[in-house]
Amino acid sequence: MRIKWFSMVRVTGLLLVLLYHFFQKLFPGGFLGVDVFFTFSGFLITALLIDEFSQSKK
């Protein structure tokens, strides 16, 4: 299962974190990228595990 726009949001979160580390004065809210990245990653991993579990029960 792959949701392209979810992956784009994860990449955006990752870029916010990187930009925050290199240009803290230009991107003061970059630490929010960590929350975005981990929230969407957790959702995707959970969805993948649920799909795999439901397929193994068939």
C-alpha positions as a Python dict, from the first residue, in 0.01 Angstrom:
ca = {
    (1, 'M'): (0, 0, 0),
    (2, 'R'): (150, 329, -106),
    (3, 'I'): (-20, 666, -88),
    (4, 'K'): (180, 916, -294),
    (5, 'W'): (55, 1233, -129),
    (6, 'F'): (129, 1089, 216),
    (7, 'S'): (484, 1025, 106),
    (8, 'M'): (507, 1384, -18),
    (9, 'V'): (391, 1512, 322),
    (10, 'R'): (656, 1295, 491),
    (11, 'V'): (924, 1432, 259),
    (12, 'T'): (804, 1786, 331),
    (13, 'G'): (834, 1720, 703),
    (14, 'L'): (1183, 1583, 655),
    (15, 'L'): (1285, 1887, 450),
    (16, 'L'): (1148, 2121, 717),
    (17, 'V'): (1366, 1951, 976),
    (18, 'L'): (1675, 1972, 755),
    (19, 'L'): (1613, 2336, 666),
    (20, 'Y'): (1557, 2414, 1033),
    (21, 'H'): (1893, 2262, 1125),
    (22, 'F'): (2084, 2454, 858),
    (23, 'F'): (1890, 2783, 854),
    (24, 'Q'): (1729, 2824, 1196),
    (25, 'K'): (1665, 3197, 1157),
    (26, 'L'): (1487, 3151, 823),
    (27, 'F'): (1274, 2853, 932),
    (28, 'P'): (1183, 2905, 1298),
    (29, 'G'): (904, 2644, 1290),
    (30, 'G'): (1104, 2364, 1135),
    (31, 'F'): (1079, 2151, 1445),
    (32, 'L'): (714, 2093, 1353),
    (33, 'G'): (843, 1882, 1067),
    (34, 'V'): (940, 1616, 1321),
    (35, 'D'): (579, 1589, 1437),
    (36, 'V'): (452, 1574, 1079),
    (37, 'F'): (709, 1313, 977),
    (38, 'F'): (651, 1079, 1271),
    (39, 'T'): (272, 1116, 1267),
    (40, 'F'): (240, 1029, 899),
    (41, 'S'): (504, 756, 921),
    (42, 'G'): (320, 598, 1213),
    (43, 'F'): (-8, 608, 1022),
    (44, 'L'): (146, 447, 714),
    (45, 'I'): (319, 174, 913),
    (46, 'T'): (-2, 99, 1105),
    (47, 'A'): (-207, 85, 784),
    (48, 'L'): (49, -150, 628),
    (49, 'L'): (43, -380, 931),
    (50, 'I'): (-339, -387, 936),
    (51, 'D'): (-347, -477, 565),
    (52, 'E'): (-88, -750, 614),
    (53, 'F'): (-271, -891, 917),
    (54, 'S'): (-606, -897, 737),
    (55, 'Q'): (-451, -1072, 434),
    (56, 'S'): (-289, -1337, 653),
    (57, 'K'): (-627, -1424, 809),
    (58, 'K'): (-777, -1512, 468),
}
